Amino acid sequence: MSQEQDKAKILEAVKEYCEKYHMSKPDYVEGDRISYAARVYDSEEMTNLVDSCLDFWLTSGPYTEEFEKGLAKYLGVRYCSLVNSGSSANLLAFMTLTSPLLGDRRIERGDEVITVAAGFPTTVAPIVQYGAVPVFVDITIPGLNIDVAQLESAYSSKTKAVMLAHTLGNPFDIVAVKAFCEKHNLWLIEDNCDALGTEVMIEGEWKQTGTIGDIGTSSFYPPHHMTMGEGGAVYTNNSLLNKIIRSMRDWGRECSCPSGVDNLCGHRFDGQFGELPKGYDHKYVYSHLGYNLKATDMQAAIGCAQLKKMPEFARRRRENFEFLYNELKDLEEFLYLPKAQEGSNPSWFGFPITCKEGVSRAEVVNALESNKVQTRMLFAGNLIKHPCFTNLPNGGKEYYRVAGDLVNTDIAMERTFWIGVYPGMTEAKLKFMAKCIREGINNCQKK
C-alpha cells in the first residue's frame, strides 16, 4: 500500500470517528446549558487537521497559502496575511502604520489615534504600548458604535489614524468615518474581529467590512464567526502596507521568501542594506523591529474548511438575530434592542441589549444565568475604568485623551449585556432565552 493510500485510509477513519463521536448530539431540552457561542464544524475540519499533521509541516505551509488566498477572495481584497490571533492582528495592523516606509504619514510616539473605550482591550492596547495616544470618543445607543458627530471635535494636529471595531457585527457608520479620514488624510484600521461577513452599501455596491479602510483584521478564536482554535488575519488592498505587514509579522525581515524557499528575489547575496556589508544574506536583513506572529499550517487547515461554511454561518446568524428580535420587540418599553446601522447587512456576533432606566441589568442577567444561559458584557464597558489604566501613573490619564464625555459609554458599562445568535442556536434555545429575559423584567417590576 502506498503512502497516499495509507493517508486516505487514516483520513477515512478520522471522518468516521468525527461523525460518530462529535456529530451525534442530543436534542436540546429546556434547562440544558445555552452558551453564547461555540464551534460549529464537521468532519472536514478534523480530516484537514489530521491531513496537515500527517504532512508534519507544522509552521505555515500549503494550507496557509490556500487559506490566505481563500479569505482574500471571500473578502474581495488583494492581500491577506494569516496570524496567530485577532489580538495579534490588531497589534500588527497598528504597528504597520509606524513603519518608516510611510514617511510623514507614519505614526510616531505622541501621535493620536481616535477610537472608543467601549470595546475589547486589544483594539486599544497597541496604541498605548507603542507610546501613541488613544483619543476616546463616546458611542451611541442602541448602536453601540462611535458617535460620528463627535469626530471633528476629537481631531487635532496630532491625529494620524482612526482605529475602530464593528461592535458585535453591527458596523459603525463607515461612510462617515471614511469621509472624515479622507478629509484629514488619516489612516483607518477596521477591527473586523466581530463582524466577518457583514456587508455595507458603498456607492451602490455591497462591500465587506474590513475592506473599506486601509487595513482590516479578523479573529478566529472559537466563539467568532469561524474558527481555527487560535488565529487571526490582517488584510489590505495597499501593496506597501502589505509589504510592511508581512515584514513585521515575520520577525521584521526584509526578505519576502515564504518558509522553505530561498532567493525568491534573485538578489540574496548582492544587495546593500543599512550599514551591513554589501552582499549580506538577504534572508537575515531586518527592515523593521518586528515579531513572529505566524500561525501554524494545522490552524490554517481547519480554517480552510471553515471558510467554505462562512456564507451559511452568516445567513444563520442573521436568521437567529431576526427570530430573537421578533421574540423581544414587544419589550422595547423596557429594553433598547439592537438596530442595524443604516445601509448595512450585519453578520451578527451577538444580540446586545441595553436596559432602560428602571430595569436592572443584574436582575435580567441573573434570570438568564440562573437558567444556564450564558451572557456577556459589552467587553470592557469603559476601558479607562479598568485596572490596566487606573494602575498606570496618575490613573493613566497621561496615556489617553477623552474628547467630550463618555456618557453613553458609561451607560453601556452599567446597563448593556449580550446573548448569542451563533449558527448552532435553535429556535427552542432562542425562545427560552427570550422567556428568561421576560422573567428578569417581571422580577424588576415586582420590586
C-alpha positions in Angstrom: 0.0 0.0 0.0 1.4 3.4 -1.0 1.8 6.4 1.3 -1.2 8.2 -0.3 -3.3 5.1 0.2 -2.3 4.8 3.8 -3.1 8.5 4.3 -6.5 8.1 2.7 -7.3 5.2 5.0 -6.4 7.2 8.1 -8.4 10.2 6.9 -11.5 8.0 6.3 -11.1 6.6 9.8 -10.9 10.1 11.2 -14.1 11.1 9.3 -15.9 8.1 10.7 -14.6 8.9 14.2 -15.8 12.6 14.0 -19.2 11.7 12.7 -19.6 9.0 15.4 -18.3 10.9 18.5 -18.6 14.6 17.6 -21.6 15.0 15.3 -24.2 12.9 17.2 -25.5 15.3 19.9 -28.7 15.0 21.9 -31.6 17.4 21.2 -31.9 20.5 23.3 -34.1 20.1 26.4 -35.2 23.1 28.4 -32.7 23.6 31.2 -29.7 22.5 29.2 -26.9 25.0 29.2 -27.0 27.5 26.4 -23.6 29.0 25.5 -23.3 32.4 23.9 -21.1 30.9 21.2 -19.5 27.6 20.3 -17.6 25.9 17.5 -19.7 24.7 14.5 -17.8 22.1 12.5 -18.0 18.7 10.8 -15.6 16.0 9.7 -13.9 18.2 7.1 -12.2 20.4 9.7 -11.0 17.3 11.5 -9.7 15.5 8.5 -8.0 18.6 7.2 -6.3 18.9 10.6 -5.1 15.4 10.6 -4.0 15.7 6.9 -1.8 18.6 7.9 -0.4 16.7 10.9 0.5 13.7 8.7 2.5 16.0 6.4 4.1 17.4 9.6 4.9 20.8 8.0 3.9 22.4 11.4 4.7 26.0 10.5 3.0 28.0 7.7 2.8 26.0 4.5 0.4 24.8 1.8 -2.8 25.2 3.9 -1.7 28.7 5.0 -1.3 29.8 1.4 -4.7 28.2 0.5 -6.4 30.0 3.4 -4.8 33.4 2.7 -5.9 33.2 -0.9 -9.4 32.0 0.0 -10.1 34.6 2.6 -8.8 37.4 0.3 -11.2 36.1 -2.4 -14.1 35.9 0.1 -13.5 39.5 1.2 -12.6 40.9 -2.2 -9.2 42.2 -1.2 -5.7 41.8 -2.8 -3.7 40.8 0.2 -4.3 38.7 3.3 -1.8 37.5 6.0 -2.6 34.8 8.5 -1.6 35.4 12.1 -1.9 33.6 15.4 -4.8 35.6 16.9 -7.1 38.5 16.4 -5.2 40.5 19.1 -2.0 39.9 17.2 -3.8 41.0 14.0 -4.7 44.3 15.8 -1.1 44.7 17.0 0.3 44.0 13.5 -2.2 46.4 11.8 -1.3 49.2 14.2 2.4 48.7 14.1 2.4 48.6 10.3 1.4 52.3 10.5 4.6 53.1 12.5 6.9 51.9 9.7 9.5 54.4 8.4 8.5 53.4 4.9 5.3 55.5 5.3 7.3 58.8 5.6 5.4 61.7 7.0 2.3 59.5 7.5 3.9 57.1 9.9 2.5 57.1 13.4 5.1 58.3 15.9 5.1 58.3 19.7 2.9 61.1 20.9 0.6 61.0 17.8 -3.1 60.5 18.4 -5.4 57.7 17.2 -9.2 58.2 17.5 -11.1 55.2 19.0 -13.7 54.2 21.6 -13.4 53.0 25.2 -16.4 50.7 24.8 -14.8 47.7 23.2 -12.2 45.0 23.5 -8.9 46.0 25.1 -6.6 44.8 22.3 -8.1 47.3 19.9 -6.6 50.0 22.1 -3.6 48.2 23.7 -1.2 48.5 20.8 -1.7 52.3 20.6 -0.7 52.7 24.3 2.1 50.1 24.2 3.8 51.9 21.3 3.5 55.3 23.0 0.8 56.9 20.8 -2.3 58.4 22.4 -5.8 56.9 22.1 -8.4 59.6 21.9 -11.7 58.2 23.2 -15.0 59.3 21.7 -18.4 58.4 23.0 -20.8 55.8 21.4 -24.5 55.9 20.5 -27.2 53.7 22.0 -28.5 51.3 20.8 -25.9 51.2 18.0 -23.0 50.9 20.5 -20.6 52.3 17.9 -18.7 55.6 17.7 -20.8 58.8 17.7 -19.6 60.1 14.3 -21.0 63.6 15.2 -18.1 64.0 17.6 -15.3 63.1 15.2 -14.4 66.6 14.3 -14.1 67.7 17.9 -11.8 64.8 18.6 -9.4 65.8 15.8 -6.2 67.6 16.5 -3.0 68.4 14.7 -1.5 65.2 16.2 -4.2 62.9 14.8 -2.8 60.3 12.5 -5.4 57.5 12.4 -8.8 56.1 13.4 -8.9 52.5 14.8 -12.4 51.1 15.5 -14.2 47.8 15.9 -17.6 47.0 14.3 -19.5 46.2 17.5 -20.9 42.6 17.7 -21.2 42.5 13.9 -23.1 45.8 13.6 -20.8 48.2 11.6 -20.0 51.7 12.7 -21.0 54.4 10.2 -18.1 53.7 7.9 -19.3 56.1 5.2 -19.0 59.0 7.7 -15.8 57.7 9.2 -14.1 57.1 5.9 -15.1 60.6 4.7 -13.6 62.0 7.9 -10.3 60.1 7.3 -10.1 61.2 3.7 -10.7 64.8 4.7 -7.8 64.8 7.2 -5.5 62.3 5.4 -5.8 59.8 8.2 -5.3 56.0 8.2 -8.3 53.8 9.0 -8.0 50.4 10.7 -11.2 48.3 10.8 -11.2 45.8 13.7 -13.4 43.3 11.9 -12.9 40.6 14.5 -16.6 40.5 15.5 -18.1 41.3 12.1 -16.7 38.8 9.4 -19.4 38.5 6.8 -21.0 41.9 7.5 -21.8 43.9 4.4 -22.1 47.7 3.9 -23.6 49.5 0.9 -20.9 51.8 -0.5 -21.8 53.8 -3.6 -24.4 51.4 -4.7 -22.3 48.2 -4.1 -22.3 45.8 -1.2 -18.8 45.6 0.3 -17.5 43.5 3.2 -16.5 45.3 6.4 -12.8 45.2 7.0 -12.1 46.0 3.3 -13.2 49.7 3.3 -10.5 51.2 5.4 -6.7 50.9 4.9 -6.3 47.7 6.9 -8.8 45.2 8.3 -8.4 42.5 11.0 -10.1 39.2 11.9 -10.1 36.8 14.8 -10.7 33.0 14.5 -11.0 32.3 18.2 -13.7 29.6 18.8 -16.6 32.0 19.6 -16.1 34.0 16.4 -17.7 33.8 13.0 -15.4 31.0 12.0 -12.6 29.3 14.0 -9.2 27.7 13.8 -8.8 27.5 17.6 -6.5 30.4 17.8 -5.9 32.6 14.8 -6.4 35.8 13.0 -5.8 37.7 9.8 -4.7 41.1 8.5 -5.8 42.3 5.1 -5.4 45.3 2.8 -5.5 46.4 -0.8 -2.4 48.6 -0.4 0.7 46.9 -1.7 3.1 49.0 0.5 1.1 48.2 3.6 1.1 44.6 2.7 4.9 44.6 2.4 5.1 46.1 5.9 2.5 43.7 7.3 4.5 40.7 6.0 7.8 42.0 7.3 6.5 42.8 10.8 4.7 39.5 11.1 7.8 37.6 10.1 10.4 38.9 12.6 10.7 42.3 10.8 12.8 40.8 8.0 13.4 42.5 4.6 13.2 39.2 2.7 9.8 38.1 1.3 10.6 34.4 0.7 8.0 32.1 2.2 9.1 29.3 4.5 11.3 26.7 2.9 12.1 29.0 -0.1 15.4 30.8 -0.8 16.3 33.6 -3.1 12.9 34.4 -4.5 14.1 37.9 -5.4 17.2 36.6 -7.2 19.4 39.0 -5.2 20.0 37.1 -2.0 23.8 37.9 -1.9 24.2 41.2 -3.9 22.2 43.8 -2.0 23.2 46.8 0.1 21.2 47.3 3.3 21.8 49.9 6.0 25.4 49.7 7.2 25.7 45.9 6.6 28.5 44.6 4.3 27.5 44.5 0.7 26.0 41.2 -0.2 24.9 40.3 3.3 22.4 37.4 3.2 19.0 39.0 2.3 17.2 36.3 4.4 18.8 37.9 7.5 18.3 41.5 6.8 15.7 43.3 9.1 13.9 46.4 8.0 11.6 46.6 11.0 11.6 45.7 14.7 9.1 43.0 14.1 7.6 39.9 15.7 6.8 36.3 15.0 3.0 36.3 14.7 2.6 33.5 12.2 0.0 30.7 12.7 0.6 27.1 12.0 -0.4 25.1 9.0 -2.6 23.0 11.3 -4.6 26.0 12.2 -4.9 27.1 8.6 -6.1 23.6 7.7 -9.1 24.0 10.0 -9.6 27.5 8.6 -9.8 26.3 5.0 -12.7 24.0 5.9 -14.4 26.7 8.0 -14.1 29.3 5.2 -16.3 27.2 2.9 -19.1 27.5 5.5 -18.9 31.2 6.1 -21.8 32.2 3.8 -24.0 29.7 5.6 -22.7 30.8 9.0 -23.5 34.4 8.2 -27.0 33.5 7.0 -27.8 31.6 10.1 -26.6 34.4 12.4 -28.9 36.8 10.6 -31.9 34.4 10.9 -31.2 33.8 14.6 -30.9 37.5 15.2 -34.2 38.2 13.4 -36.0 35.5 15.3 -34.8 36.7 18.7 -35.6 40.3 17.8 -39.2 39.3 16.9 -39.5 37.4 20.2 -38.4 40.5 22.2 -39.7 43.5 20.2 -42.8 44.0 22.4 -40.4 44.7 25.3 -39.0 47.9 23.9 -40.7 49.8 26.7 -38.0 48.2 29.0 -35.1 47.5 26.7 -33.1 49.1 23.9 -32.9 46.4 21.3 -30.1 46.3 18.7 -30.7 48.1 15.4 -28.5 47.6 12.3 -26.6 50.6 11.0 -28.4 52.2 8.1 -27.2 50.7 4.8 -25.8 47.6 6.3 -26.4 43.8 6.4 -24.8 42.7 9.7 -23.4 39.2 10.3 -24.3 39.5 14.0 -21.8 38.2 16.5 -24.3 38.6 19.3 -27.6 40.2 20.3 -26.8 43.3 22.5 -29.4 44.6 24.9 -29.3 47.8 26.9 -31.7 48.0 29.9 -33.6 51.3 30.1 -33.9 53.2 33.4 -35.9 51.3 36.0 -34.8 47.9 34.6 -31.9 46.2 36.5 -29.4 44.6 34.3 -28.4 42.4 37.2 -31.9 41.1 37.5 -32.2 40.3 33.8 -28.7 38.7 33.6 -29.4 36.7 36.8 -32.7 35.4 35.2 -30.6 34.1 32.3 -27.5 32.8 34.1 -29.5 31.0 36.8 -31.2 29.2 33.9 -27.9 28.2 32.4 -27.9 30.8 29.7 -24.5 32.4 29.1 -24.3 36.2 29.0 -21.5 38.6 28.3 -21.0 42.3 29.0 -20.1 44.7 26.2 -16.4 43.7 26.6 -14.6 46.4 28.6 -17.7 48.6 29.0 -15.5 51.6 29.7 -11.8 50.6 29.3 -10.3 53.6 31.1 -12.0 52.5 34.3 -10.2 49.1 34.3 -7.1 48.4 36.3 -5.0 48.3 33.1 -5.5 52.1 33.0 -6.1 53.0 36.6 -2.9 51.3 37.8 -0.8 53.4 35.5 0.9 56.5 36.9 -1.7 59.3 37.6 -4.5 56.9 36.9 -3.4 56.5 33.3 -4.7 60.0 32.4 -1.3 60.9 30.8 -1.7 58.0 28.4 -5.0 59.0 26.7 -7.3 61.8 25.9 -11.1 61.9 26.1 -12.9 64.0 23.5 -16.1 65.4 25.1 -17.6 63.0 27.6 -18.3 59.2 27.7 -21.9 59.4 28.9 -23.2 56.6 26.7 -20.1 54.6 27.2 -20.8 54.5 30.9 -24.5 53.7 30.3 -23.3 50.7 28.3 -20.9 49.7 31.1 -23.7 49.8 33.6 -26.7 48.5 31.6 -25.6 46.6 28.4 -25.2 42.8 28.0 -25.5 40.4 25.1 -26.5 36.9 24.3 -25.6 34.6 21.5 -27.0 34.1 18.0 -24.3 31.8 16.7 -25.1 29.2 14.0 -25.5 26.4 16.5 -28.6 28.1 18.1 -32.0 26.6 17.6 -35.5 28.2 17.8 -36.1 26.3 21.1 -32.9 27.9 22.6 -33.8 31.3 21.3 -37.3 31.1 22.7 -36.0 30.0 26.1 -33.6 32.9 26.2 -36.5 35.3 25.4 -38.5 33.7 28.2 -35.8 34.2 30.7 -35.4 37.9 29.7 -39.2 38.4 30.3 -38.8 36.7 33.7 -36.0 39.2 34.6 -38.1 42.2 33.6 -41.0 40.8 35.7 -38.7 40.5 38.7 -37.7 44.1 38.3 -41.4 45.2 38.3 -42.1 43.3 41.4 -39.5 45.3 43.4 
